[in-house]
Amino acid sequence: MTKVDFYILPSADPSARLDFACKLVEKAWRM
């Protein structure tokens, strides 16, 4: 079964969203 996680970001700032997305992709890449 596929696992899905949802993240609630503390800020709606576009640069904060981009920073989080980059960190998440980097984490997934290492798996």
C-alpha positions in Angstrom: 0.0 0.0 0.0 1.3 3.5 -0.9 1.9 5.9 2.0 1.0 9.5 1.6 2.2 12.3 4.0 0.7 15.8 4.1 2.7 18.8 5.3 1.2 22.0 6.7 3.7 24.8 6.2 3.9 27.5 8.8 4.2 30.2 6.1 2.5 31.0 2.8 5.6 32.8 1.6 6.5 31.5 -1.9 10.3 31.4 -1.0 9.6 29.3 2.1 7.5 26.9 0.1 10.3 26.6 -2.5 12.8 26.0 0.3 10.7 23.3 1.8 10.1 21.6 -1.6 13.8 21.5 -2.3 14.6 19.9 1.1 11.8 17.4 0.6 13.1 16.4 -2.9 16.6 16.1 -1.6 15.4 13.8 1.2 13.5 11.7 -1.3 16.5 11.5 -3.7 18.7 10.0 -0.9 16.2 7.2 -0.3 
